[in-house]
Amino acid sequence: MPAIKSSTALTVSLLLSTFAPAIAAAQSTGLEDMVGARAGQAEAELQRRGYTSIRAEKGDDRSYAYWWNASRRQCVTIATMEGRYDSIQATTPPDCRKPATLKPATGSSRPPYRPDDNQPGSPAGGPVVDGREVGLGLVCFGDGSKSGIASGTTWTWNRDRDRYEYGTYNQTTREVFDASLMVQTWDGGGRIRLPRSLIPPINSRGNSGWWDLYDVVAGPDVIRARYRLNGLNKPRIVIDRRTGRITVQGTASYGFRGSCDVIGHEPRKF
């Protein structure tokens, strides 16, 4: 009997030693910075990083989605709770309906994706914009709003003709939508990248989707700035560095409220 126990223990040990390297190599998903992102908005970012949606299932208090990255040969499980990514964990290929014999690609433990990795870097490794080193880069997810026009049909009273007539009408409304934006700041300035949903028909055009920031005041707890959409709308930006919350407020119903993730790894929010 002792010999059988010893043989069993040896077999288990060999199995663990076989699978441990693969499990360890799969621990870095390259998605660590996306925990807390709004689920609906973040799917496009997952696809940009090479992940493909495989399947989803519903739990008691959260839902689970399984995504596969072919180049990394890696499956991840994303738990969503209250509309945001609660956790992102590496898992085995069969969870993504792939063969169990697949092992993560060599080098899959690279650091998380950075939106500016393809830009020339500074000696410190950060992006450089027009010769200026970016001191802070943020990706912000939240809710945007702007003025819109709604149309419909209704019966109205025509006094001249002394009768009700059926016709169309237009009225100004407030549109609310999910949105994400990016912010970069440096000494004395910065810029903001706006989604199309936050760009009105009449605008100052910006520069490839980016608008320059001015009146930038970067304090230890709060960052304040403005940008110019057009002659009448110059939204104000307030970013709380302690909580990561961002508020953009322009004229009428134009605005954005959300939460920002810092690009990189810092001991505090940013």
C-alpha positions as CSV (number, residue, x, y, z in Angstrom):
1,M,0.0,0.0,0.0
2,P,2.7,2.6,0.8
3,A,4.2,1.9,-2.6
4,I,0.9,2.6,-4.3
5,K,0.5,5.9,-2.4
6,S,4.1,6.9,-3.4
7,S,3.4,6.1,-7.0
8,T,0.2,8.1,-7.0
9,A,1.9,11.1,-5.4
10,L,4.7,10.9,-8.0
11,T,2.1,10.9,-10.8
12,V,0.3,13.9,-9.4
13,S,3.6,15.7,-9.0
14,L,4.6,15.0,-12.6
15,L,1.2,16.3,-13.8
16,L,1.5,19.5,-11.8
17,S,5.0,20.1,-13.1
18,T,3.8,19.6,-16.6
19,F,0.9,22.1,-16.5
20,A,2.4,24.6,-14.1
21,P,4.6,26.4,-16.7
22,A,1.6,26.8,-19.1
23,I,-0.6,28.1,-16.3
24,A,2.0,30.6,-15.1
25,A,2.7,31.8,-18.6
26,A,-1.1,32.5,-19.1
27,Q,-1.4,34.7,-16.1
28,S,-0.6,37.9,-17.9
29,T,-3.5,38.7,-20.2
30,G,-2.5,42.2,-21.3
31,L,-5.9,43.4,-20.1
32,E,-5.1,44.2,-16.5
33,D,-5.8,47.9,-17.1
34,M,-9.3,47.3,-18.3
35,V,-10.8,46.1,-15.0
36,G,-13.5,48.7,-14.1
37,A,-14.2,49.6,-17.7
38,R,-17.8,49.9,-18.9
39,A,-18.6,46.6,-20.6
40,G,-20.4,47.7,-23.7
41,Q,-17.7,50.3,-24.6
42,A,-14.7,48.1,-23.8
43,E,-15.6,45.3,-26.4
44,A,-14.1,47.3,-29.2
45,E,-10.9,47.7,-27.2
46,L,-10.7,44.0,-26.6
47,Q,-11.0,43.3,-30.3
48,R,-8.3,45.9,-31.1
49,R,-6.0,44.0,-28.7
50,G,-6.6,40.8,-30.6
51,Y,-9.4,39.1,-28.6
52,T,-12.4,37.5,-30.1
53,S,-15.7,36.8,-28.2
54,I,-16.4,33.1,-27.8
55,R,-19.3,32.7,-25.5
56,A,-21.1,34.1,-22.4
57,E,-23.0,32.8,-19.4
58,K,-25.1,34.4,-16.6
59,G,-24.2,33.9,-12.9
60,D,-26.1,34.8,-9.8
61,D,-24.9,38.4,-9.4
62,R,-22.7,38.8,-12.5
63,S,-22.2,37.6,-16.0
64,Y,-19.1,35.8,-17.5
65,A,-17.7,36.2,-21.0
66,Y,-15.0,34.1,-22.6
67,W,-12.6,35.8,-25.0
68,W,-9.8,34.1,-27.1
69,N,-6.6,35.7,-28.4
70,A,-5.3,33.6,-31.3
71,S,-1.8,35.2,-31.4
72,R,-1.3,34.6,-27.7
73,R,-3.1,31.3,-27.7
74,Q,-4.9,32.4,-24.6
75,C,-8.4,32.3,-23.2
76,V,-9.6,34.8,-20.6
77,T,-12.7,35.0,-18.4
78,I,-14.2,38.4,-17.9
79,A,-16.7,38.9,-15.0
80,T,-19.1,41.8,-15.4
81,M,-21.0,43.3,-12.5
82,E,-23.3,46.3,-12.6
83,G,-22.2,47.1,-16.2
84,R,-18.5,47.1,-15.6
85,Y,-15.6,44.6,-15.8
86,D,-15.2,43.3,-12.2
87,S,-12.3,40.9,-13.0
88,I,-10.3,39.5,-15.9
89,Q,-8.6,36.2,-15.4
90,A,-6.6,33.8,-17.6
91,T,-8.2,30.4,-18.0
92,T,-7.6,27.2,-20.0
93,P,-8.2,26.9,-23.8
94,P,-11.1,24.5,-23.4
95,D,-13.1,27.3,-21.8
96,C,-12.9,29.0,-25.2
97,R,-13.7,25.8,-27.0
98,K,-10.0,25.3,-28.0
99,P,-7.9,22.1,-27.7
100,A,-6.5,21.5,-24.2
101,T,-3.0,20.8,-25.8
102,L,-2.6,24.5,-26.8
103,K,0.0,26.4,-24.8
104,P,0.3,30.2,-24.4
105,A,2.6,31.7,-27.0
106,T,6.1,32.6,-25.9
107,G,6.3,36.1,-24.7
108,S,2.6,36.3,-23.8
109,S,3.6,37.9,-20.5
110,R,4.3,41.2,-22.2
111,P,3.0,44.3,-20.3
112,P,-0.6,45.6,-20.9
113,Y,-1.3,47.3,-24.2
114,R,-0.7,51.1,-24.3
115,P,-2.6,53.2,-26.8
116,D,0.6,55.1,-27.6
117,D,3.0,52.2,-27.9
118,N,3.3,52.8,-31.6
119,Q,4.4,56.4,-31.1
120,P,8.1,57.4,-30.7
121,G,8.9,57.3,-27.1
122,S,10.8,59.5,-24.7
123,P,14.0,58.2,-23.0
124,A,11.7,57.2,-20.1
125,G,9.5,55.1,-22.4
126,G,6.4,57.4,-22.5
127,P,4.8,58.8,-25.7
128,V,6.0,62.1,-27.2
129,V,3.6,64.5,-28.9
130,D,5.1,67.3,-31.1
131,G,8.3,67.0,-29.2
132,R,6.7,67.2,-25.8
133,E,6.8,64.2,-23.4
134,V,3.3,63.2,-22.1
135,G,3.3,63.3,-18.4
136,L,-0.2,61.7,-17.9
137,G,-2.3,59.6,-20.2
138,L,-5.9,58.6,-19.4
139,V,-8.6,56.5,-20.9
140,C,-12.1,57.5,-19.6
141,F,-15.4,55.6,-19.9
142,G,-18.7,57.1,-19.0
143,D,-21.9,58.8,-20.1
144,G,-22.1,61.6,-22.6
145,S,-24.9,64.0,-23.5
146,K,-25.6,66.6,-26.1
147,S,-28.5,68.5,-27.7
148,G,-30.5,66.7,-30.4
149,I,-33.5,67.2,-32.6
150,A,-36.5,64.9,-32.3
151,S,-39.3,64.8,-34.8
152,G,-42.7,63.2,-34.8
153,T,-46.3,63.5,-36.0
154,T,-49.3,64.8,-34.1
155,W,-52.7,66.5,-34.5
156,T,-52.7,70.3,-34.1
157,W,-55.5,72.9,-34.2
158,N,-55.5,75.2,-37.3
159,R,-57.4,78.3,-36.1
160,D,-57.6,79.8,-39.6
161,R,-59.2,76.7,-41.1
162,D,-61.2,75.9,-37.9
163,R,-60.1,72.3,-37.9
164,Y,-57.6,69.7,-36.6
165,E,-54.8,68.9,-39.0
166,Y,-52.3,66.0,-38.9
167,G,-48.6,67.1,-39.4
168,T,-45.0,66.8,-38.3
169,Y,-43.1,68.6,-35.6
170,N,-39.5,69.1,-34.4
171,Q,-38.3,69.7,-30.9
172,T,-34.9,70.0,-29.1
173,T,-34.1,67.0,-26.9
174,R,-31.2,65.9,-24.7
175,E,-29.5,62.8,-26.1
176,V,-27.6,60.5,-23.6
177,F,-25.2,57.8,-24.7
178,D,-22.3,55.7,-23.6
179,A,-18.9,57.2,-24.6
180,S,-15.2,57.0,-24.0
181,L,-12.5,59.6,-24.5
182,M,-8.7,60.0,-23.9
183,V,-6.7,62.7,-22.2
184,Q,-3.0,63.5,-22.4
185,T,-1.3,66.2,-20.4
186,W,2.2,67.7,-20.2
187,D,3.8,70.7,-18.7
188,G,1.7,73.7,-19.6
189,G,-0.7,71.9,-21.9
190,G,-2.4,68.8,-23.2
191,R,-5.0,67.4,-25.5
192,I,-8.3,65.4,-25.5
193,R,-9.5,62.8,-28.0
194,L,-13.3,62.9,-28.4
195,P,-15.6,60.2,-29.7
196,R,-17.7,61.2,-32.7
197,S,-20.8,61.3,-30.5
198,L,-19.3,64.3,-28.7
199,I,-18.4,66.3,-31.8
200,P,-21.2,68.6,-33.0
201,P,-21.7,69.3,-36.7
202,I,-20.2,72.7,-36.4
203,N,-16.8,72.4,-34.8
204,S,-13.2,73.6,-35.0
205,R,-12.2,70.3,-36.6
206,G,-9.5,69.5,-34.1
207,N,-6.5,67.4,-35.2
208,S,-7.2,63.8,-36.2
209,G,-9.8,63.6,-33.4
210,W,-7.7,65.4,-30.8
211,W,-8.5,68.9,-29.4
212,D,-5.9,71.0,-27.8
213,L,-6.3,71.8,-24.1
214,Y,-5.7,75.3,-22.7
215,D,-5.9,77.0,-19.3
216,V,-4.5,73.7,-18.0
217,V,-4.0,73.7,-14.2
218,A,-2.6,70.4,-12.9
219,G,-2.8,70.5,-9.1
220,P,-2.0,67.6,-6.7
221,D,-5.7,66.6,-6.4
222,V,-7.5,68.1,-9.3
223,I,-6.7,68.8,-13.0
224,R,-8.7,71.6,-14.7
225,A,-8.6,72.6,-18.4
226,R,-10.7,73.7,-21.4
227,Y,-10.9,73.0,-25.1
228,R,-12.6,74.8,-28.0
229,L,-15.3,72.9,-29.9
230,N,-16.4,76.1,-31.7
231,G,-16.9,79.8,-31.1
232,L,-19.8,79.3,-28.7
233,N,-18.9,76.0,-27.0
234,K,-15.7,75.8,-24.9
235,P,-16.2,72.9,-22.5
236,R,-14.6,72.8,-19.1
237,I,-12.8,69.7,-17.9
238,V,-12.4,68.7,-14.2
239,I,-10.5,65.5,-13.3
240,D,-10.3,64.4,-9.6
241,R,-6.9,62.7,-9.3
242,R,-8.0,60.9,-6.0
243,T,-11.1,59.1,-7.4
244,G,-10.4,59.1,-11.2
245,R,-13.7,60.8,-11.9
246,I,-13.9,63.2,-14.9
247,T,-16.5,65.8,-15.7
248,V,-16.8,67.7,-19.0
249,Q,-19.4,70.5,-19.1
250,G,-20.1,72.7,-22.2
251,T,-23.0,74.8,-23.3
252,A,-26.6,73.6,-23.1
253,S,-26.8,69.8,-22.5
254,Y,-23.3,69.1,-23.8
255,G,-21.2,67.1,-21.3
256,F,-19.6,63.9,-20.2
257,R,-19.2,62.2,-16.8
258,G,-17.1,59.1,-16.2
259,S,-14.2,57.3,-14.7
260,C,-10.6,57.3,-16.0
261,D,-7.9,54.7,-16.0
262,V,-4.3,55.8,-16.0
263,I,-2.1,54.4,-18.7
264,G,0.7,52.5,-16.9
265,H,1.2,51.3,-13.4
266,E,1.2,53.6,-10.5
267,P,0.7,53.1,-6.7
268,R,-2.2,55.6,-6.7
269,K,-5.0,56.3,-9.2
270,F,-2.9,59.0,-10.9
